């Protein structure tokens, strides 16, 4: 009798993972894969659906002798795709119990930005990754933040205010003396 060996598949996948090629099935010819999510020599967690699935590799040799190898694969649920909204400087996604969050700016991880909300300090392309307790993640669409500040401005009296935006010092310079000068500033919340 031939000896069937299913090949390489991990024991668990997230439902949102891409299709996986099954490799190293033995013998490499004359075998057939079957089961939920199987198409030819690939496994689609999304097609299989959430749950535990028994997959098979059946082999029939030239003498009509056969063997079957089985594996169990668990497909885990993924969180919903987070949606980013803006409220002044705060970028937020709906908080969901059991999820953790990580924010990114221009594709770079923002250290410590692990809440469902992030207070942005600069314009950029923001995303948030939501991860559930099974380790399955979803990433939001890119949120383009481009309205945090105005450009450095030269006023008609030679007044220059910079940097803008700032969380620290604000410089105000003038090319000439201007009296009286009243400056009112307020903090955006």
Secondary structure as UniProt FT lines:
FT   STRAND          12..14
FT   TURN            15..16
FT   STRAND          20..21
FT   STRAND          31..34
FT   TURN            36..37
FT   STRAND          38..39
FT   TURN            40..41
FT   STRAND          42..43
FT   HELIX           45..48
FT   STRAND          51..60
FT   TURN            62..63
FT   STRAND          66..76
FT   STRAND          85..87
FT   TURN            88..89
FT   STRAND          90..92
FT   TURN            97..98
FT   STRAND          100..105
FT   TURN            106..107
FT   STRAND          108..109
FT   TURN            111..112
FT   STRAND          117..119
FT   STRAND          124..131
FT   TURN            133..134
FT   STRAND          137..139
FT   STRAND          143..145
FT   STRAND          153..154
FT   TURN            156..157
FT   STRAND          159..162
FT   STRAND          171..174
//
